[in-house]
């Protein structure tokens, strides 16, 4: 499978703590994206990092990409209860045409 | 902010029946997608659509599935003869450009399909 795979599958933290989620993938990519999904809702795009970038920030989000290890991480700093959701990495492969492929996701619970 | 809208939010159908799931993508977007998510599982790609034809489709998207853009605003997914295993959440998405996936996908809130 060319899909990204996140770990951990589930993460429970206290409000104010940082949450780190990891994603691994198998083949070369054009970019990697992170999405969030609240329970029973659609996915919302959070951040996109291109294959020639190593780190990107957006508010409390920090994404890193290591193409040599075929891995990415999403860090949410100073977490809030409202950050409780599932987080998915998604990869767009060089030769896969119009196909964004999602990993299995990390279920994050932030306890108040 | 413009959004992708999907109807209905929940569809219950009997095995063997045809269903049509409807989506209105964001108006200036050119690329359209269907994904599905079986409860608690991965978000799986079904099909992408551009310029009135299918660009890519997955193994899941067999002859029972079809997509159509019947007018300038709607994008539909039809399942001809539903099976129990088609029960899932179906998400429509759209993006403004393709260019190596540099545009994010905008998702609707999904249609929950229950096949009994």
Interface residues (C-beta under 8 A of the other chain):
Chain A: X3 X30 X31 X33 X35 X37 X40 X41 X42 X43 X44 X45 X48 X50 X88 X92 X94 X96 X97 X98 X99 X100 X101 X102 X103 X104 X105
Chain B: X4 X31 X33 X35 X41 X42 X43 X44 X45 X48 X50 X55 X56 X58 X91 X93 X98 X100 X101 X102 X104 X105 X106 X107 X108 X109 X110
